[in-house]
Amino acid sequence: MSYSGIFPHHRADGDVLRTKSLHGIRITADDVVVASDHGRELLDYALADLSRAA
């Protein structure tokens, strides 16, 4: 399972595509700090999708 996101990059000319593989990793919501309500929604989505794939 992997996820990606596009983030503004203020130190370079353009944006950054960040990817993360969750293969073989056990993770809970308590392991992640989010900075916004939207981030919490994305985390909830990713964790729900991860549990369906297990």
mmCIF entry with sequence, helices, sheets and N, C-alpha, C, O atoms, coordinates in Angstrom:
data_MODEL
# 
_entry.id   MODEL 
# 
_entity.id                         1 
_entity.type                       polymer 
_entity.pdbx_number_of_molecules   1 
# 
_entity_poly.entity_id                      1 
_entity_poly.type                           'polypeptide(L)' 
_entity_poly.nstd_linkage                   no 
_entity_poly.nstd_monomer                   no 
_entity_poly.pdbx_seq_one_letter_code       MSYSGIFPHHRADGDVLRTKSLHGIRITADDVVVASDHGRELLDYALADLSRAA 
_entity_poly.pdbx_seq_one_letter_code_can   MSYSGIFPHHRADGDVLRTKSLHGIRITADDVVVASDHGRELLDYALADLSRAA 
_entity_poly.pdbx_strand_id                 A 
# 
loop_
_entity_poly_seq.entity_id 
_entity_poly_seq.num 
_entity_poly_seq.mon_id 
_entity_poly_seq.hetero 
1 1  MET n 
1 2  SER n 
1 3  TYR n 
1 4  SER n 
1 5  GLY n 
1 6  ILE n 
1 7  PHE n 
1 8  PRO n 
1 9  HIS n 
1 10 HIS n 
1 11 ARG n 
1 12 ALA n 
1 13 ASP n 
1 14 GLY n 
1 15 ASP n 
1 16 VAL n 
1 17 LEU n 
1 18 ARG n 
1 19 THR n 
1 20 LYS n 
1 21 SER n 
1 22 LEU n 
1 23 HIS n 
1 24 GLY n 
1 25 ILE n 
1 26 ARG n 
1 27 ILE n 
1 28 THR n 
1 29 ALA n 
1 30 ASP n 
1 31 ASP n 
1 32 VAL n 
1 33 VAL n 
1 34 VAL n 
1 35 ALA n 
1 36 SER n 
1 37 ASP n 
1 38 HIS n 
1 39 GLY n 
1 40 ARG n 
1 41 GLU n 
1 42 LEU n 
1 43 LEU n 
1 44 ASP n 
1 45 TYR n 
1 46 ALA n 
1 47 LEU n 
1 48 ALA n 
1 49 ASP n 
1 50 LEU n 
1 51 SER n 
1 52 ARG n 
1 53 ALA n 
1 54 ALA n 
# 
_struct_asym.id          A 
_struct_asym.entity_id   1 
# 
loop_
_struct_conf.conf_type_id 
_struct_conf.id 
_struct_conf.pdbx_PDB_helix_id 
_struct_conf.beg_label_comp_id 
_struct_conf.beg_label_asym_id 
_struct_conf.beg_label_seq_id 
_struct_conf.pdbx_beg_PDB_ins_code 
_struct_conf.end_label_comp_id 
_struct_conf.end_label_asym_id 
_struct_conf.end_label_seq_id 
_struct_conf.pdbx_end_PDB_ins_code 
_struct_conf.beg_auth_comp_id 
_struct_conf.beg_auth_asym_id 
_struct_conf.beg_auth_seq_id 
_struct_conf.end_auth_comp_id 
_struct_conf.end_auth_asym_id 
_struct_conf.end_auth_seq_id 
_struct_conf.pdbx_PDB_helix_class 
_struct_conf.details 
_struct_conf.pdbx_PDB_helix_length 
HELX_P HELX_P1 AA1 ALA A 29 ? ASP A 31 ? ALA A 29 ASP A 31 5 ? 3  
HELX_P HELX_P2 AA2 ASP A 37 ? ALA A 53 ? ASP A 37 ALA A 53 1 ? 17 
# 
_struct_conf_type.id          HELX_P 
_struct_conf_type.criteria    ? 
_struct_conf_type.reference   ? 
# 
_struct_sheet.id               AA1 
_struct_sheet.type             ? 
_struct_sheet.number_strands   2 
_struct_sheet.details          ? 
# 
_struct_sheet_order.sheet_id     AA1 
_struct_sheet_order.range_id_1   1 
_struct_sheet_order.range_id_2   2 
_struct_sheet_order.offset       ? 
_struct_sheet_order.sense        anti-parallel 
# 
loop_
_struct_sheet_range.sheet_id 
_struct_sheet_range.id 
_struct_sheet_range.beg_label_comp_id 
_struct_sheet_range.beg_label_asym_id 
_struct_sheet_range.beg_label_seq_id 
_struct_sheet_range.pdbx_beg_PDB_ins_code 
_struct_sheet_range.end_label_comp_id 
_struct_sheet_range.end_label_asym_id 
_struct_sheet_range.end_label_seq_id 
_struct_sheet_range.pdbx_end_PDB_ins_code 
_struct_sheet_range.beg_auth_comp_id 
_struct_sheet_range.beg_auth_asym_id 
_struct_sheet_range.beg_auth_seq_id 
_struct_sheet_range.end_auth_comp_id 
_struct_sheet_range.end_auth_asym_id 
_struct_sheet_range.end_auth_seq_id 
AA1 1 SER A 2  ? HIS A 9  ? SER A 2  HIS A 9  
AA1 2 GLY A 14 ? SER A 21 ? GLY A 14 SER A 21 
# 
loop_
_atom_site.group_PDB 
_atom_site.id 
_atom_site.type_symbol 
_atom_site.label_atom_id 
_atom_site.label_alt_id 
_atom_site.label_comp_id 
_atom_site.label_asym_id 
_atom_site.label_entity_id 
_atom_site.label_seq_id 
_atom_site.pdbx_PDB_ins_code 
_atom_site.Cartn_x 
_atom_site.Cartn_y 
_atom_site.Cartn_z 
_atom_site.occupancy 
_atom_site.B_iso_or_equiv 
_atom_site.pdbx_formal_charge 
_atom_site.auth_seq_id 
_atom_site.auth_comp_id 
_atom_site.auth_asym_id 
_atom_site.auth_atom_id 
_atom_site.pdbx_PDB_model_num 
ATOM 1   N N  . MET A 1 1  ? 0.837  -1.154 0.000  1.00 0.00 ? 1  MET A N  1 
ATOM 2   C CA . MET A 1 1  ? 0.000  0.000  0.000  1.00 0.00 ? 1  MET A CA 1 
ATOM 3   C C  . MET A 1 1  ? 0.890  1.227  0.000  1.00 0.00 ? 1  MET A C  1 
ATOM 4   O O  . MET A 1 1  ? 1.854  1.290  0.762  1.00 0.00 ? 1  MET A O  1 
ATOM 5   N N  . SER A 1 2  ? 0.586  2.193  -0.833 1.00 0.00 ? 2  SER A N  1 
ATOM 6   C CA . SER A 1 2  ? 1.363  3.426  -0.836 1.00 0.00 ? 2  SER A CA 1 
ATOM 7   C C  . SER A 1 2  ? 0.443  4.615  -1.082 1.00 0.00 ? 2  SER A C  1 
ATOM 8   O O  . SER A 1 2  ? -0.641 4.473  -1.648 1.00 0.00 ? 2  SER A O  1 
ATOM 9   N N  . TYR A 1 3  ? 0.883  5.764  -0.656 1.00 0.00 ? 3  TYR A N  1 
ATOM 10  C CA . TYR A 1 3  ? 0.128  6.999  -0.789 1.00 0.00 ? 3  TYR A CA 1 
ATOM 11  C C  . TYR A 1 3  ? 1.079  8.087  -1.246 1.00 0.00 ? 3  TYR A C  1 
ATOM 12  O O  . TYR A 1 3  ? 2.292  7.983  -1.064 1.00 0.00 ? 3  TYR A O  1 
ATOM 13  N N  . SER A 1 4  ? 0.526  9.123  -1.838 1.00 0.00 ? 4  SER A N  1 
ATOM 14  C CA . SER A 1 4  ? 1.372  10.236 -2.256 1.00 0.00 ? 4  SER A CA 1 
ATOM 15  C C  . SER A 1 4  ? 0.615  11.541 -2.073 1.00 0.00 ? 4  SER A C  1 
ATOM 16  O O  . SER A 1 4  ? -0.607 11.554 -1.931 1.00 0.00 ? 4  SER A O  1 
ATOM 17  N N  . GLY A 1 5  ? 1.348  12.614 -2.077 1.00 0.00 ? 5  GLY A N  1 
ATOM 18  C CA . GLY A 1 5  ? 0.748  13.932 -1.960 1.00 0.00 ? 5  GLY A CA 1 
ATOM 19  C C  . GLY A 1 5  ? 1.637  14.958 -2.627 1.00 0.00 ? 5  GLY A C  1 
ATOM 20  O O  . GLY A 1 5  ? 2.850  14.775 -2.726 1.00 0.00 ? 5  GLY A O  1 
ATOM 21  N N  . ILE A 1 6  ? 1.029  16.036 -3.081 1.00 0.00 ? 6  ILE A N  1 
ATOM 22  C CA . ILE A 1 6  ? 1.773  17.134 -3.700 1.00 0.00 ? 6  ILE A CA 1 
ATOM 23  C C  . ILE A 1 6  ? 1.765  18.289 -2.718 1.00 0.00 ? 6  ILE A C  1 
ATOM 24  O O  . ILE A 1 6  ? 0.716  18.677 -2.205 1.00 0.00 ? 6  ILE A O  1 
ATOM 25  N N  . PHE A 1 7  ? 2.948  18.835 -2.460 1.00 0.00 ? 7  PHE A N  1 
ATOM 26  C CA . PHE A 1 7  ? 3.098  19.901 -1.488 1.00 0.00 ? 7  PHE A CA 1 
ATOM 27  C C  . PHE A 1 7  ? 3.784  21.102 -2.137 1.00 0.00 ? 7  PHE A C  1 
ATOM 28  O O  . PHE A 1 7  ? 4.683  20.930 -2.959 1.00 0.00 ? 7  PHE A O  1 
ATOM 29  N N  . PRO A 1 8  ? 3.368  22.312 -1.774 1.00 0.00 ? 8  PRO A N  1 
ATOM 30  C CA . PRO A 1 8  ? 4.101  23.490 -2.251 1.00 0.00 ? 8  PRO A CA 1 
ATOM 31  C C  . PRO A 1 8  ? 5.524  23.456 -1.703 1.00 0.00 ? 8  PRO A C  1 
ATOM 32  O O  . PRO A 1 8  ? 5.739  23.058 -0.558 1.00 0.00 ? 8  PRO A O  1 
ATOM 33  N N  . HIS A 1 9  ? 6.472  23.862 -2.496 1.00 0.00 ? 9  HIS A N  1 
ATOM 34  C CA . HIS A 1 9  ? 7.859  23.874 -2.063 1.00 0.00 ? 9  HIS A CA 1 
ATOM 35  C C  . HIS A 1 9  ? 8.392  25.292 -2.225 1.00 0.00 ? 9  HIS A C  1 
ATOM 36  O O  . HIS A 1 9  ? 8.620  25.755 -3.343 1.00 0.00 ? 9  HIS A O  1 
ATOM 37  N N  . HIS A 1 10 ? 8.587  25.971 -1.115 1.00 0.00 ? 10 HIS A N  1 
ATOM 38  C CA . HIS A 1 10 ? 8.975  27.377 -1.146 1.00 0.00 ? 10 HIS A CA 1 
ATOM 39  C C  . HIS A 1 10 ? 10.467 27.589 -1.373 1.00 0.00 ? 10 HIS A C  1 
ATOM 40  O O  . HIS A 1 10 ? 10.893 28.707 -1.662 1.00 0.00 ? 10 HIS A O  1 
ATOM 41  N N  . ARG A 1 11 ? 11.263 26.538 -1.246 1.00 0.00 ? 11 ARG A N  1 
ATOM 42  C CA . ARG A 1 11 ? 12.716 26.682 -1.438 1.00 0.00 ? 11 ARG A CA 1 
ATOM 43  C C  . ARG A 1 11 ? 13.139 26.350 -2.866 1.00 0.00 ? 11 ARG A C  1 
ATOM 44  O O  . ARG A 1 11 ? 14.286 26.586 -3.246 1.00 0.00 ? 11 ARG A O  1 
ATOM 45  N N  . ALA A 1 12 ? 12.229 25.812 -3.645 1.00 0.00 ? 12 ALA A N  1 
ATOM 46  C CA . ALA A 1 12 ? 12.553 25.462 -5.028 1.00 0.00 ? 12 ALA A CA 1 
ATOM 47  C C  . ALA A 1 12 ? 11.472 26.026 -5.939 1.00 0.00 ? 12 ALA A C  1 
ATOM 48  O O  . ALA A 1 12 ? 10.398 26.407 -5.473 1.00 0.00 ? 12 ALA A O  1 
ATOM 49  N N  . ASP A 1 13 ? 11.748 26.078 -7.203 1.00 0.00 ? 13 ASP A N  1 
ATOM 50  C CA . ASP A 1 13 ? 10.778 26.573 -8.168 1.00 0.00 ? 13 ASP A CA 1 
ATOM 51  C C  . ASP A 1 13 ? 9.839  25.434 -8.552 1.00 0.00 ? 13 ASP A C  1 
ATOM 52  O O  . ASP A 1 13 ? 10.129 24.684 -9.484 1.00 0.00 ? 13 ASP A O  1 
ATOM 53  N N  . GLY A 1 14 ? 8.727  25.296 -7.852 1.00 0.00 ? 14 GLY A N  1 
ATOM 54  C CA . GLY A 1 14 ? 7.768  24.244 -8.156 1.00 0.00 ? 14 GLY A CA 1 
ATOM 55  C C  . GLY A 1 14 ? 7.275  23.545 -6.905 1.00 0.00 ? 14 GLY A C  1 
ATOM 56  O O  . GLY A 1 14 ? 7.478  24.012 -5.784 1.00 0.00 ? 14 GLY A O  1 
ATOM 57  N N  . ASP A 1 15 ? 6.634  22.433 -7.123 1.00 0.00 ? 15 ASP A N  1 
ATOM 58  C CA . ASP A 1 15 ? 6.055  21.661 -6.033 1.00 0.00 ? 15 ASP A CA 1 
ATOM 59  C C  . ASP A 1 15 ? 6.823  20.358 -5.847 1.00 0.00 ? 15 ASP A C  1 
ATOM 60  O O  . ASP A 1 15 ? 7.686  20.013 -6.654 1.00 0.00 ? 15 ASP A O  1 
ATOM 61  N N  . VAL A 1 16 ? 6.499  19.643 -4.778 1.00 0.00 ? 16 VAL A N  1 
ATOM 62  C CA . VAL A 1 16 ? 7.167  18.398 -4.448 1.00 0.00 ? 16 VAL A CA 1 
ATOM 63  C C  . VAL A 1 16 ? 6.137  17.286 -4.397 1.00 0.00 ? 16 VAL A C  1 
ATOM 64  O O  . VAL A 1 16 ? 5.078  17.443 -3.791 1.00 0.00 ? 16 VAL A O  1 
ATOM 65  N N  . LEU A 1 17 ? 6.442  16.163 -5.031 1.00 0.00 ? 17 LEU A N  1 
ATOM 66  C CA . LEU A 1 17 ? 5.613  14.971 -4.931 1.00 0.00 ? 17 LEU A CA 1 
ATOM 67  C C  . LEU A 1 17 ? 6.267  14.057 -3.914 1.00 0.00 ? 17 LEU A C  1 
ATOM 68  O O  . LEU A 1 17 ? 7.394  13.600 -4.108 1.00 0.00 ? 17 LEU A O  1 
ATOM 69  N N  . ARG A 1 18 ? 5.555  13.794 -2.829 1.00 0.00 ? 18 ARG A N  1 
ATOM 70  C CA . ARG A 1 18 ? 6.085  12.926 -1.775 1.00 0.00 ? 18 ARG A CA 1 
ATOM 71  C C  . ARG A 1 18 ? 5.293  11.628 -1.780 1.00 0.00 ? 18 ARG A C  1 
ATOM 72  O O  . ARG A 1 18 ? 4.062  11.643 -1.793 1.00 0.00 ? 18 ARG A O  1 
ATOM 73  N N  . THR A 1 19 ? 5.997  10.516 -1.769 1.00 0.00 ? 19 THR A N  1 
ATOM 74  C CA . THR A 1 19 ? 5.346  9.212  -1.729 1.00 0.00 ? 19 THR A CA 1 
ATOM 75  C C  . THR A 1 19 ? 5.769  8.475  -0.468 1.00 0.00 ? 19 THR A C  1 
ATOM 76  O O  . THR A 1 19 ? 6.848  8.710  0.076  1.00 0.00 ? 19 THR A O  1 
ATOM 77  N N  . LYS A 1 20 ? 4.909  7.589  -0.017 1.00 0.00 ? 20 LYS A N  1 
ATOM 78  C CA . LYS A 1 20 ? 5.195  6.819  1.192  1.00 0.00 ? 20 LYS A CA 1 
ATOM 79  C C  . LYS A 1 20 ? 4.634  5.428  1.021  1.00 0.00 ? 20 LYS A C  1 
ATOM 80  O O  . LYS A 1 20 ? 3.458  5.266  0.696  1.00 0.00 ? 20 LYS A O  1 
ATOM 81  N N  . SER A 1 21 ? 5.452  4.430  1.233  1.00 0.00 ? 21 SER A N  1 
ATOM 82  C CA . SER A 1 21 ? 5.012  3.045  1.187  1.00 0.00 ? 21 SER A CA 1 
ATOM 83  C C  . SER A 1 21 ? 4.748  2.569  2.601  1.00 0.00 ? 21 SER A C  1 
ATOM 84  O O  . SER A 1 21 ? 5.578  2.761  3.490  1.00 0.00 ? 21 SER A O  1 
ATOM 85  N N  . LEU A 1 22 ? 3.591  1.947  2.814  1.00 0.00 ? 22 LEU A N  1 
ATOM 86  C CA . LEU A 1 22 ? 3.240  1.428  4.126  1.00 0.00 ? 22 LEU A CA 1 
ATOM 87  C C  . LEU A 1 22 ? 3.294  -0.092 4.144  1.00 0.00 ? 22 LEU A C  1 
ATOM 88  O O  . LEU A 1 22 ? 2.704  -0.725 5.020  1.00 0.00 ? 22 LEU A O  1 
ATOM 89  N N  . HIS A 1 23 ? 3.993  -0.676 3.188  1.00 0.00 ? 23 HIS A N  1 
ATOM 90  C CA . HIS A 1 23 ? 4.084  -2.130 3.096  1.00 0.00 ? 23 HIS A CA 1 
ATOM 91  C C  . HIS A 1 23 ? 4.817  -2.696 4.314  1.00 0.00 ? 23 HIS A C  1 
ATOM 92  O O  . HIS A 1 23 ? 5.961  -2.339 4.595  1.00 0.00 ? 23 HIS A O  1 
ATOM 93  N N  . GLY A 1 24 ? 4.135  -3.578 5.019  1.00 0.00 ? 24 GLY A N  1 
ATOM 94  C CA . GLY A 1 24 ? 4.760  -4.251 6.152  1.00 0.00 ? 24 GLY A CA 1 
ATOM 95  C C  . GLY A 1 24 ? 4.900  -3.409 7.402  1.00 0.00 ? 24 GLY A C  1 
ATOM 96  O O  . GLY A 1 24 ? 5.599  -3.808 8.334  1.00 0.00 ? 24 GLY A O  1 
ATOM 97  N N  . ILE A 1 25 ? 4.258  -2.262 7.448  1.00 0.00 ? 25 ILE A N  1 
ATOM 98  C CA . ILE A 1 25 ? 4.363  -1.382 8.605  1.00 0.00 ? 25 ILE A CA 1 
ATOM 99  C C  . ILE A 1 25 ? 3.036  -1.374 9.351  1.00 0.00 ? 25 ILE A C  1 
ATOM 100 O O  . ILE A 1 25 ? 1.974  -1.211 8.751  1.00 0.00 ? 25 ILE A O  1 
ATOM 101 N N  . ARG A 1 26 ? 3.109  -1.551 10.660 1.00 0.00 ? 26 ARG A N  1 
ATOM 102 C CA . ARG A 1 26 ? 1.910  -1.418 11.494 1.00 0.00 ? 26 ARG A CA 1 
ATOM 103 C C  . ARG A 1 26 ? 1.864  0.017  11.995 1.00 0.00 ? 26 ARG A C  1 
ATOM 104 O O  . ARG A 1 26 ? 2.825  0.506  12.590 1.00 0.00 ? 26 ARG A O  1 
ATOM 105 N N  . ILE A 1 27 ? 0.757  0.679  11.756 1.00 0.00 ? 27 ILE A N  1 
ATOM 106 C CA . ILE A 1 27 ? 0.639  2.085  12.121 1.00 0.00 ? 27 ILE A CA 1 
ATOM 107 C C  . ILE A 1 27 ? -0.757 2.341  12.679 1.00 0.00 ? 27 ILE A C  1 
ATOM 108 O O  . ILE A 1 27 ? -1.734 1.745  12.226 1.00 0.00 ? 27 ILE A O  1 
ATOM 109 N N  . THR A 1 28 ? -0.844 3.228  13.659 1.00 0.00 ? 28 THR A N  1 
ATOM 110 C CA . THR A 1 28 ? -2.122 3.652  14.216 1.00 0.00 ? 28 THR A CA 1 
ATOM 111 C C  . THR A 1 28 ? -2.205 5.169  14.140 1.00 0.00 ? 28 THR A C  1 
ATOM 112 O O  . THR A 1 28 ? -1.203 5.842  13.898 1.00 0.00 ? 28 THR A O  1 
ATOM 113 N N  . ALA A 1 29 ? -3.388 5.697  14.346 1.00 0.00 ? 29 ALA A N  1 
ATOM 114 C CA . ALA A 1 29 ? -3.569 7.147  14.316 1.00 0.00 ? 29 ALA A CA 1 
ATOM 115 C C  . ALA A 1 29 ? -2.721 7.833  15.384 1.00 0.00 ? 29 ALA A C  1 
ATOM 116 O O  . ALA A 1 29 ? -2.307 8.978  15.199 1.00 0.00 ? 29 ALA A O  1 
ATOM 117 N N  . ASP A 1 30 ? -2.459 7.157  16.486 1.00 0.00 ? 30 ASP A N  1 
ATOM 118 C CA . ASP A 1 30 ? -1.642 7.746  17.552 1.00 0.00 ? 30 ASP A CA 1 
ATOM 119 C C  . ASP A 1 30 ? -0.177 7.901  17.163 1.00 0.00 ? 30 ASP A C  1 
ATOM 120 O O  . ASP A 1 30 ? 0.562  8.632  17.822 1.00 0.00 ? 30 ASP A O  1 
ATOM 121 N N  . ASP A 1 31 ? 0.256  7.218  16.092 1.00 0.00 ? 31 ASP A N  1 
ATOM 122 C CA . ASP A 1 31 ? 1.644  7.305  15.632 1.00 0.00 ? 31 ASP A CA 1 
ATOM 123 C C  . ASP A 1 31 ? 1.900  8.535  14.760 1.00 0.00 ? 31 ASP A C  1 
ATOM 124 O O  . ASP A 1 31 ? 3.051  8.850  14.457 1.00 0.00 ? 31 ASP A O  1 
ATOM 125 N N  . VAL A 1 32 ? 0.836  9.228  14.358 1.00 0.00 ? 32 VAL A N  1 
ATOM 126 C CA . VAL A 1 32 ? 0.955  10.312 13.381 1.00 0.00 ? 32 VAL A CA 1 
ATOM 127 C C  . VAL A 1 32 ? 0.429  11.612 13.980 1.00 0.00 ? 32 VAL A C  1 
ATOM 128 O O  . VAL A 1 32 ? -0.614 11.628 14.633 1.00 0.00 ? 32 VAL A O  1 
ATOM 129 N N  . VAL A 1 33 ? 1.159  12.698 13.751 1.00 0.00 ? 33 VAL A N  1 
ATOM 130 C CA . VAL A 1 33 ? 0.715  14.027 14.163 1.00 0.00 ? 33 VAL A CA 1 
ATOM 131 C C  . VAL A 1 33 ? 0.252  14.759 12.911 1.00 0.00 ? 33 VAL A C  1 
ATOM 132 O O  . VAL A 1 33 ? 0.984  14.827 11.923 1.00 0.00 ? 33 VAL A O  1 
ATOM 133 N N  . VAL A 1 34 ? -0.951 15.303 12.949 1.00 0.00 ? 34 VAL A N  1 
ATOM 134 C CA . VAL A 1 34 ? -1.465 16.067 11.811 1.00 0.00 ? 34 VAL A CA 1 
ATOM 135 C C  . VAL A 1 34 ? -1.639 17.518 12.231 1.00 0.00 ? 34 VAL A C  1 
ATOM 136 O O  . VAL A 1 34 ? -1.826 17.816 13.410 1.00 0.00 ? 34 VAL A O  1 
ATOM 137 N N  . ALA A 1 35 ? -1.576 18.418 11.257 1.00 0.00 ? 35 ALA A N  1 
ATOM 138 C CA . ALA A 1 35 ? -1.608 19.848 11.555 1.00 0.00 ? 35 ALA A CA 1 
ATOM 139 C C  . ALA A 1 35 ? -2.934 20.502 11.178 1.00 0.00 ? 35 ALA A C  1 
ATOM 140 O O  . ALA A 1 35 ? -3.101 21.705 11.376 1.00 0.00 ? 35 ALA A O  1 
ATOM 141 N N  . SER A 1 36 ? -3.879 19.733 10.639 1.00 0.00 ? 36 SER A N  1 
ATOM 142 C CA . SER A 1 36 ? -5.139 20.347 10.216 1.00 0.00 ? 36 SER A CA 1 
ATOM 143 C C  . SER A 1 36 ? -6.254 19.304 10.198 1.00 0.00 ? 36 SER A C  1 
ATOM 144 O O  . SER A 1 36 ? -6.003 18.100 10.260 1.00 0.00 ? 36 SER A O  1 
ATOM 145 N N  . ASP A 1 37 ? -7.467 19.788 10.113 1.00 0.00 ? 37 ASP A N  1 
ATOM 146 C CA . ASP A 1 37 ? -8.610 18.878 9.987  1.00 0.00 ? 37 ASP A CA 1 
ATOM 147 C C  . ASP A 1 37 ? -8.520 18.079 8.684  1.00 0.00 ? 37 ASP A C  1 
ATOM 148 O O  . ASP A 1 37 ? -8.863 16.898 8.648  1.00 0.00 ? 37 ASP A O  1 
ATOM 149 N N  . HIS A 1 38 ? -8.061 18.729 7.626  1.00 0.00 ? 38 HIS A N  1 
ATOM 150 C CA . HIS A 1 38 ? -7.907 18.030 6.344  1.00 0.00 ? 38 HIS A CA 1 
ATOM 151 C C  . HIS A 1 38 ? -6.864 16.914 6.469  1.00 0.00 ? 38 HIS A C  1 
ATOM 152 O O  . HIS A 1 38 ? -7.050 15.825 5.926  1.00 0.00 ? 38 HIS A O  1 
ATOM 153 N N  . GLY A 1 39 ? -5.787 17.182 7.171  1.00 0.00 ? 39 GLY A N  1 
ATOM 154 C CA . GLY A 1 39 ? -4.780 16.152 7.405  1.00 0.00 ? 39 GLY A CA 1 
ATOM 155 C C  . GLY A 1 39 ? -5.349 14.976 8.173  1.00 0.00 ? 39 GLY A C  1 
ATOM 156 O O  . GLY A 1 39 ? -5.012 13.828 7.885  1.00 0.00 ? 39 GLY A O  1 
ATOM 157 N N  . ARG A 1 40 ? -6.207 15.244 9.146  1.00 0.00 ? 40 ARG A N  1 
ATOM 158 C CA . ARG A 1 40 ? -6.854 14.177 9.914  1.00 0.00 ? 40 ARG A CA 1 
ATOM 159 C C  . ARG A 1 40 ? -7.751 13.346 9.005  1.00 0.00 ? 40 ARG A C  1 
ATOM 160 O O  . ARG A 1 40 ? -7.783 12.121 9.120  1.00 0.00 ? 40 ARG A O  1 
ATOM 161 N N  . GLU A 1 41 ? -8.482 14.000 8.101  1.00 0.00 ? 41 GLU A N  1 
ATOM 162 C CA . GLU A 1 41 ? -9.336 13.271 7.151  1.00 0.00 ? 41 GLU A CA 1 
ATOM 163 C C  . GLU A 1 41 ? -8.502 12.367 6.245  1.00 0.00 ? 41 GLU A C  1 
ATOM 164 O O  . GLU A 1 41 ? -8.880 11.226 5.979  1.00 0.00 ? 41 GLU A O  1 
ATOM 165 N N  . LEU A 1 42 ? -7.377 12.877 5.777  1.00 0.00 ? 42 LEU A N  1 
ATOM 166 C CA . LEU A 1 42 ? -6.497 12.069 4.920  1.00 0.00 ? 42 LEU A CA 1 
ATOM 167 C C  . LEU A 1 42 ? -5.911 10.889 5.690  1.00 0.00 ? 42 LEU A C  1 
ATOM 168 O O  . LEU A 1 42 ? -5.809 9.786  5.154  1.00 0.00 ? 42 LEU A O  1 
ATOM 169 N N  . LEU A 1 43 ? -5.532 11.118 6.931  1.00 0.00 ? 43 LEU A N  1 
ATOM 170 C CA . LEU A 1 43 ? -5.006 10.035 7.757  1.00 0.00 ? 43 LEU A CA 1 
ATOM 171 C C  . LEU A 1 43 ? -6.069 8.970  7.996  1.00 0.00 ? 43 LEU A C  1 
ATOM 172 O O  . LEU A 1 43 ? -5.793 7.776  7.881  1.00 0.00 ? 43 LEU A O  1 
ATOM 173 N N  . ASP A 1 44 ? -7.279 9.399  8.328  1.00 0.00 ? 44 ASP A N  1 
ATOM 174 C CA . ASP A 1 44 ? -8.364 8.445  8.547  1.00 0.00 ? 44 ASP A CA 1 
ATOM 175 C C  . ASP A 1 44 ? -8.631 7.618  7.291  1.00 0.00 ? 44 ASP A C  1 
ATOM 176 O O  . ASP A 1 44 ? -8.860 6.411  7.371  1.00 0.00 ? 44 ASP A O  1 
ATOM 177 N N  . TYR A 1 45 ? -8.600 8.277  6.129  1.00 0.00 ? 45 TYR A N  1 
ATOM 178 C CA . TYR A 1 45 ? -8.801 7.572  4.858  1.00 0.00 ? 45 TYR A CA 1 
ATOM 179 C C  . TYR A 1 45 ? -7.700 6.533  4.630  1.00 0.00 ? 45 TYR A C  1 
ATOM 180 O O  . TYR A 1 45 ? -7.985 5.388  4.278  1.00 0.00 ? 45 TYR A O  1 
ATOM 181 N N  . ALA A 1 46 ? -6.462 6.932  4.829  1.00 0.00 ? 46 ALA A N  1 
ATOM 182 C CA . ALA A 1 46 ? -5.330 6.036  4.577  1.00 0.00 ? 46 ALA A CA 1 
ATOM 183 C C  . ALA A 1 46 ? -5.372 4.834  5.526  1.00 0.00 ? 46 ALA A C  1 
ATOM 184 O O  . ALA A 1 46 ? -5.131 3.703  5.105  1.00 0.00 ? 46 ALA A O  1 
ATOM 185 N N  . LEU A 1 47 ? -5.678 5.079  6.804  1.00 0.00 ? 47 LEU A N  1 
ATOM 186 C CA . LEU A 1 47 ? -5.728 3.977  7.761  1.00 0.00 ? 47 LEU A CA 1 
ATOM 187 C C  . LEU A 1 47 ? -6.894 3.028  7.482  1.00 0.00 ? 47 LEU A C  1 
ATOM 188 O O  . LEU A 1 47 ? -6.757 1.814  7.638  1.00 0.00 ? 47 LEU A O  1 
ATOM 189 N N  . ALA A 1 48 ? -8.032 3.574  7.074  1.00 0.00 ? 48 ALA A N  1 
ATOM 190 C CA . ALA A 1 48 ? -9.168 2.721  6.724  1.00 0.00 ? 48 ALA A CA 1 
ATOM 191 C C  . ALA A 1 48 ? -8.842 1.873  5.496  1.00 0.00 ? 48 ALA A C  1 
ATOM 192 O O  . ALA A 1 48 ? -9.166 0.686  5.444  1.00 0.00 ? 48 ALA A O  1 
ATOM 193 N N  . ASP A 1 49 ? -8.201 2.494  4.514  1.00 0.00 ? 49 ASP A N  1 
ATOM 194 C CA . ASP A 1 49 ? -7.825 1.766  3.298  1.00 0.00 ? 49 ASP A CA 1 
ATOM 195 C C  . ASP A 1 49 ? -6.788 0.691  3.617  1.00 0.00 ? 49 ASP A C  1 
ATOM 196 O O  . ASP A 1 49 ? -6.838 -0.409 3.067  1.00 0.00 ? 49 ASP A O  1 
ATOM 197 N N  . LEU A 1 50 ? -5.872 1.005  4.485  1.00 0.00 ? 50 LEU A N  1 
ATOM 198 C CA . LEU A 1 50 ? -4.839 0.049  4.882  1.00 0.00 ? 50 LEU A CA 1 
ATOM 199 C C  . LEU A 1 50 ? -5.462 -1.149 5.593  1.00 0.00 ? 50 LEU A C  1 
ATOM 200 O O  . LEU A 1 50 ? -5.057 -2.287 5.358  1.00 0.00 ? 50 LEU A O  1 
ATOM 201 N N  . SER A 1 51 ? -6.441 -0.903 6.459  1.00 0.00 ? 51 SER A N  1 
ATOM 202 C CA . SER A 1 51 ? -7.071 -2.023 7.178  1.00 0.00 ? 51 SER A CA 1 
ATOM 203 C C  . SER A 1 51 ? -7.900 -2.882 6.239  1.00 0.00 ? 51 SER A C  1 
ATOM 204 O O  . SER A 1 51 ? -8.011 -4.088 6.462  1.00 0.00 ? 51 SER A O  1 
ATOM 205 N N  . ARG A 1 52 ? -8.489 -2.301 5.187  1.00 0.00 ? 52 ARG A N  1 
ATOM 206 C CA . ARG A 1 52 ? -9.232 -3.099 4.200  1.00 0.00 ? 52 ARG A CA 1 
ATOM 207 C C  . ARG A 1 52 ? -8.307 -3.982 3.385  1.00 0.00 ? 52 ARG A C  1 
ATOM 208 O O  . ARG A 1 52 ? -8.685 -5.081 2.981  1.00 0.00 ? 52 ARG A O  1 
ATOM 209 N N  . ALA A 1 53 ? -7.084 -3.498 3.143  1.00 0.00 ? 53 ALA A N  1 
ATOM 210 C CA . ALA A 1 53 ? -6.131 -4.253 2.320  1.00 0.00 ? 53 ALA A CA 1 
ATOM 211 C C  . ALA A 1 53 ? -5.472 -5.382 3.096  1.00 0.00 ? 53 ALA A C  1 
ATOM 212 O O  . ALA A 1 53 ? -4.900 -6.293 2.498  1.00 0.00 ? 53 ALA A O  1 
ATOM 213 N N  . ALA A 1 54 ? -5.545 -5.332 4.409  1.00 0.00 ? 54 ALA A N  1 
ATOM 214 C CA . ALA A 1 54 ? -4.863 -6.340 5.245  1.00 0.00 ? 54 ALA A CA 1 
ATOM 215 C C  . ALA A 1 54 ? -5.569 -7.673 5.224  1.00 0.00 ? 54 ALA A C  1 
ATOM 216 O O  . ALA A 1 54 ? -5.122 -8.618 5.873  1.00 0.00 ? 54 ALA A O  1 
# 
